[in-house]
């Protein structure tokens, strides 16, 4: 075998029905020297970093300042870093088991460890998680463009602020236009790497949001118009203690990216690059998360809303404040629009696997591809018009699907260890992941129910 062949062939063969509609990425594969070889140009390292970073950053950044409001700065920053470390460990476990099993997808390695039921369970979980996350994206876009109401007060959206309240800038119509004019075209690509330009732009927009927010906060801090926020939570009674646990699923959701790691890995020039891609992406995203959370909480303090973008609808007390407010909201709403198709990629693939697990590859069936895309966009659009806030959506998905995809499933694969690749330390970490995930999710769901009952006696 030549050097060129060694570099372009991969050890990820799935030639069974797992590798068709059920689990395989939307790429064309041909046989070369008995092994699969991609027939399209390989993805760049930088493109993979930006694509995965886009997948991670998403909309979770908007809820993290509210998480700081609940936890305080010190526990909040520690928790962000801790979840990033656990995420890196779980992805490393997942990739290592994939290599040992010679599988090229998350569903493939789940199927290898737990057979058909494991693969199906993962697909159902990914579908539920991604529908929830993409619903959050649409909610944020609706909040930014058409406004939102919180605590009895209405926070005007950009279109309301610029043109006044009219029928054509209502939430339902604005989201419909966004879905048809922006999401529909971007979700028609059949390869993750096709989104590398929009992914790079989305990360740049997220950084722009962070820079503007930090600049505003530093200016006001130097001016003496704001003070340092609380460093630790104020615990006065049992509900205040329980509320701390509702933050864990929100932060866990902010790091979920496992379902797209294999798709990115399959398009890389060398399989060994994925570990560096993951670590660089997690480091970049953690820095953005910490910076945003700190400065946004510094800026708004206890008035920080569940969707911090909604805080940028009023006078912030600095020169050109209204222009900066609009810049912040426009930049992040565009970021969310560009992230949407990356998450949608794995959602469509997993739903197709559930419905047509014995069918031909989705990329080769344009009618099925279009039908599933339209169905999913319609469901997400309807959900975004009925779910009240991003905090509620994050808690639901974070306490259920996210902990399974990000921690419980990878840890379970390591504990099953069908190919004998796990060390004793791996299994200790896996048990820790499962215990923490189950405990935090259970308490979070319980505390959320208790808080809702107190609000609605």
N, C-alpha and C positions, 0 to 999 in steps of 0.2 A: 504494500500500500504506500502511495506517495505521501510526501509531507503535506501537500495541499489537500489530499483526501482526508488525512488524519485531522487536519484543522477544521474541515467543514462537515465531517460526520459527527453525529452525537450518539450517546449511549442511551437515548430515551425511546426505545421502540415500544409502541403499543399497537400491534397489528390485529388485535381482537376487536370485538364491538366496543370495548372501552375506548378505543382510539378513534372511533368515528364520531357520531353525534353525541355520545355520552360524555366523553372527557377530553377529547383532543382539541388543541387550539385550532383556530380557523386559519390553517396554513396548508399549503400544498406540500406533499411529501412523495419522494420517489425512492426506489430501492437502488442502492449503490454498494457493491461488494457485500450484499446481504444485510446492509444496515440502512436506516433511513437517512436521507440527506435532503436538506432544504433546497428548493429550486429558486428561491428568491434571494437577493442580497442580504447578508446578515446585518443585524442592528448594531449601532455604535454603542460604546460603553457610556458615553455622555447621554445619548438618547435614552438608554435604559435607566440611568439614574434619574433623569427628569421625569420619565414616564412613571416610575415607581414612586417618586416623591410627590407627583401630582395625585397618584392614587392614595397616598397616605394623608397628605394635607387636607384635601377635601373641605368639607364644611365643619369638621370638628373644631377647627380653630375658632369658630364663632361662639362656641359654647364654653370654651376653656376659661375666658375671663369670669364667667358666672361660676365656674368651678372654683376659681380662686376666691370669689366672694364667699363661698361656703366654707372652704378649707382654710383660707389665709395663705399668704405667700409662701412661707417656708414648707408646710406640708404639701401644698399644691405643686411646687417645683420638684420636691422629692418624689412625689407620686408620678409626675410626668417622666422623669428620668428612669424610675423603676419600671414603669410599663414599657418604655423603649427597650430596656435591657432584656426584659422577659420576651418581648416581641422578637428581638434578634435571636434569642436562644430557641424560641419555638420554630422560627423559619429555618434556622440551621439544622434542627432536628428533622424537619420536614424534607429539606433538600437531601440530607444524608440518607434518609430512608428511601427517597425516590431513586437515588443513584444505586443503592443496593438492590432495589426491586426492579431496576431498569424501566421505570415509569416516568412519563413526561408531564404528568398532570397531578394536581392535588387529588382529584377523583380516582386516578389510577392507583396511587399509593394507598388511599383509603380502601379501595377495592382489594388490593393485594393483602392488606392486613385484616380486613373484616368482611371480605367478599362483597356480594351484591348489596347487602343491607347497609354496609358502611359507605359505599359509593352513593347510594340513593339518599342516605341521611345527610351526607355532605351537600349534595346538590340542593336538597330542600332547604337546608340551612343557609346556603349562599343566596338562593333566590329570595328568601325572606329578609335576610340582612340587606341585600343590595336594593331591594324595593324600598325598604325603610330608609336607607341612606339617600337614595335618589329622591325620595319624597322630601327629605330634609333639604336637599338642594333646591327643589322647587319652592319650598316654603320660604327659604332665604331670599330667593329671587322675588317672590311675591312681597315679602316684607320690605325689600329695598325699593322696588319700583312702585308698589301700590299701598304701602303702609301696613301697620299692624297695630293692634290694641293690646295693652298690658296694664294690669292694675287699674282698670277703669279709664285709662288715658289712651288717646289715639296718637300714634307716632306716624307722621306723614311720610309717604314714600317720595321718591325723586319726581315721579310724574305728577303727583298731587302737588308737590311743592312748586314745580315749575309752571304747571298749567291749571292748577285748581282741580277740584273733584269733578270728574265727568264719567259718563258711562263707558267711554272707550279706554279709560285707564283703570277700570275696575280690576280686581285681582284675577277673577276667572278669565277675563278676556286677555289680559296681559300675559298670563301663563300659557294660554292657548296659542297666542302668537309666538311666544318664545319656543314652545314645543315644536310648532310647525316650521318656523323659519330658521331656528338654530339647532335644536336637538335632533330633529329628523335628519338633516344632512350629515351632521357629525357622527351619528350612530350608524351610518351606512358603510363605514370602512370595515374590512374583514381582517385586518391585521392590527395588532397593538402598535407596532412601530410606525404605522401610517399616521399616528397621532403624535409623533415626536415633536413636531413644530408647535402644535397647540399646547402640548404638555409643557414645553419650555416656556411658552408665553404665560401659561397659567402660574408656574412657579415664580416668574418675574413679577406678575401682578400681585401674588401673595407677599413677596418681599417688599414691593412698593407700598402695600397696605401697612406692613409692619413699620417701615421707615416713616411714613406719614404719622401713624399713631404714636410712635416713639417721639418724633419731633414735637408734636403737639403737647404730649405729657411733659417732656423736658422743659419746654418753654413755660408752661404753666407752673411747673415746680420751681423754676428759677424766679418766676414772677411772684411766687408766694401765694398763689391762688388755690393751690391744692396741697394736701399733706400726704405723707406716707400712709398707705392703707395698713390694715391689720396684718400682722405677721402670722398669727395663729387664730384658730376659730374660737368663737365665744360659745362655750357650752354651758347652758343654763338649766336645761331639763332633758328628759328622754327624747322628745322629738328633735331637739337640736343635735343630739348625738346620732340619732338614726339618719338624719339628713346628710351626714357626712358620707354615708355609704352610697347614696344616690349618685355621687360624683364619680365613683369608680367605673361604672359602665360607660359614662360619658367620655372619660379619658381613654378607656380601652377602645372605644369606637374610633377615636381619633387616630389610632395606629393600625387598624385592621387593613391588611393588604395581601394576605396570604393567598387568596384565590387568584391573584394576577401574577404572582411570583413565577410560576412555571411558564406562563405565556411569555413573559419577558425573558426568562432563561432560555426558552426554546429558540428565540430569535437572536441570541447573543453569539458573537463569533467564537468564543471559547466558553465552555461550561463552567470553568473555574472562576469566571468573572462575577458570577451571581452573588457570591459572598461579599465581595467588595461593593458591589452595587447596593446591596441591602444595607450594609453598615454606613456607607456614605449617605444614602437616602435617609436613614433613621437619624443620623447625626444632624443633617441639614434640617429635617423637619422638627426635631427636638429643639434646636436653636430658635427656629421660627415660633414654635409653640410657647416656649418660655418667654421670649421677648414680647410677643403679642399679649400673652396673659398678664405679664408684669405691667406693661405700660397701659394697657386698656383698663385694668383694675385700678392702677394708679390714677388714671384720668377720671374714671366714673365712680370709684369707690363702691359703697353699698347700693348705689343706684344702677349698678351694672345689670342690664337685662339679660335674659336667657340667650337672646340673639343680640350680641353687642353692636351689630350694625345699626340696630334700631335706636341706639343711643346717639347716633350722629345725625339726628334730625333737628337739633336745637342749637342755639347760640352757645358756642364753646368758649367764648370770652377772649378770643385772640384776633389779631388782624387777619383779614381774609378767611375768617372762620367758616363762612358758608361755602366758599369755594373748596376749602380743604375737606369739609364734610362731604360734599358731593364727590370729590376725588376719591375719598376712602370708599364710599358706597359703590361708586361705579367700578372701581378697580376690583373690588372683591366680588361683585355680582358677575363681572366678566370672568373672573377666575373660576367661580363655581360653574358657569356655563361651559368652560373648557375642560373641567374635571369630569363633568357628567358622562361623556362618551367612554372614558376609560373604565369607570365603574360599570357602565352599561354593557361593556364588552363581555365580561365574565357572567353577568346576569343572564344575558341572552343565551350564551353557550350552555350554562347549567340548566336553564329551563328547557332548552331543546333536548338536552340529554335525558331529562325526566320524561318528556312527552314522546320523544322519538329515539329511544335508546338503540334501536336496531336499524335506524334509517341511514341514508347516505350522509357524508360530511355536510354540515350546514353550509359551508362556503360554496358548495357545488349546487345547492338548491335555492335559487333566487326567490322562488315563490314562498317557500317555508321561511327563509331568512326575512323577507319583507313582512310576512304575516306575524311572526313572533315579535319583530321590532315594533310594529304598529300596536299590537296587543299590549306590550309592556309600557309603551309611552302613554297609552290611554289609561291604564291602571294607575300609573304614577301621577299623572295629571289629576285624576279624580281624587286620589288620596291626599294630594297636596292642598286641595280645596276644602278638606274636612278635618285634617289633623290640626289641632289648635296651636302647637308650638314645637320648635325644634328640640327643646328640653324633653318633652314627653316622648318624642320619636327616638331620641338618643337613648333614653332610659330603657324603653321597650326593647329595641334592637340590641343595645349594649348588654343588658342583663340576660339575654337569651342567645341569639344567634352569634353575636360577636365573641363571647367567651368560648363558645364551642369551636368556631372556626379558628380563632387566634391561639387558643391555649388547650382546651380539653381534647380536641381531635389530634393535634400533633403530639401531645403528651401521651395519649392513649396508644398511638402508633409506636412510640418509643417503648412503652411498657409491654406491648405485644411483641415487638422486636422479632418479626418472623425470619429475618436474615442475620441476626446476631451481631448487629453493628453498635448496639447501645452499651455504654459503660455503666458501672454502678452509680457514678456521679450523674449521668444522664437520667437515670431512673429516679434518683432522689429529686432532681430538679423537676422532672415530669410529675411526680406525686405532689410536690409543692405547688406547681401550676394548677393542677386539678383542684386541690383543696382550696387554694385562694380564690380561684374562679368560681367554684360552687358556693363558697361561703359568702363572698362579696355580692354575687348576683342574688342569692336568696335573701340576704339582709336588705339589699337595695330594693328589691321588689316589695318586700314586707314594709319597709319604711315608707316607700312611695304610696302604698295603699293606705297606711296609717295617716300620712300627711293629707292625702286626698279626702279621707273620711273626716278629718278635722276641718278642712275647708268647706265640705258639703255635709254637715251633720244631718 
